[in-house]
Amino acid sequence: MKNTLTKIPTVQDLQAALQRGEQAIREAAQIICQMVDADPKAYEKIHKETGIHWNVLANLERVGRGAMHYKLLFDSSPAAKYIAALPASQQSQVYEKGVQVLETHDGKTTIETKKAQELTPQQARVVFGEKHIRTIDEQMKAVAAPAVKVAKLGQRYYVEGDKLTILSQTTLTMSQLEEILEQMKSKAIKNLAARK
């Protein structure tokens, strides 16, 4: 029986491999840009010969053109989709410095700096606005804002308490209106009973 010693890789080995990988990805991204600039059908040729998916090619091109941070190629965190919507300069800031997060625990509010990959889905929704990173004041307003009721696909209206909200142009029959009124009455009665 042979006794062979195998070296167990270290964190430094992994880090070095990832750095080599980053350099290779950036080089591949530049190559794709050069190919696309020279030939508008480059995507088709690359896909046909390599099987690389169109979305991957498009994202590599965005990295090569400086429109997307390379880490977004591998980031599956809840914050990734929000980071992808940011300008490239802000994407780099988020990955290098993290983001300020408004935290509330036991009635105390604190501000913490966290890596984007550490954010929960709720924190990501609060920290990132539409194509920007929210300030702490904006985060406070986002947390305090009442939740918006999301309509189901094809839903024309909904009843909430004693209010009817019509979501799209719609025509209702008399029997539908009577049914809606009954829903409103039964919800109002339940609300009154719950208050007693």
C-alpha positions, 0 to 999 in steps of 0.5 A: 500500500502506497502512502502518498501525501497530497497537498491540501489547497489553501485559501491563498491557492484559491485566491490566486486561481480566482485572480488568474480567472479574473484576468482571463475573463477580462481578456475574453471580454476584450476579445469578444468586443474586438470580434463584434466590432470587426464582424456583426455576426461574431455572436452567431459564430462564437455560439455555433463553435463553442455553445456559449449562451447568447446572454453570457456573450452579451454580458462578457461584451458589457464587461469588455466595454466597461458597462458591467462589473465582471463580478456580476457574471457570477453574482447570484445574490439578491442584490445582483439584479439591482447592481446590474442596473447601476452605472458601471462606476457605481457597480465597482463602488458597491463591490469595493466599498459595500453599501450603507444599510439601515438596520432596525433591531429592537426599536434601535436604528443603526447604519451598517456598511455591508458587502452587497452579497451579504444583503437579504432580499428585503435589504436589497429592495430597501438599499437599491432604488431604481438604478441608484443606491438609496441614501439613508434618508431614502431608505428610511422613507422606503421602510416607512412606506406602506406595502403596495398591493401587487395585482395578480395577472389579469386581475381587473380589481380588488376589494380592500376593506370598504374600498374597491380599487379598479386596476384597469379599464373594465366593464362590470355587470350588475351581478358582478357589482352586487357580488363586489358589494357583498364582499365589501359588506362581509369584510366590513362586518368582519372588521367591526367584529374584530375591533370589539 
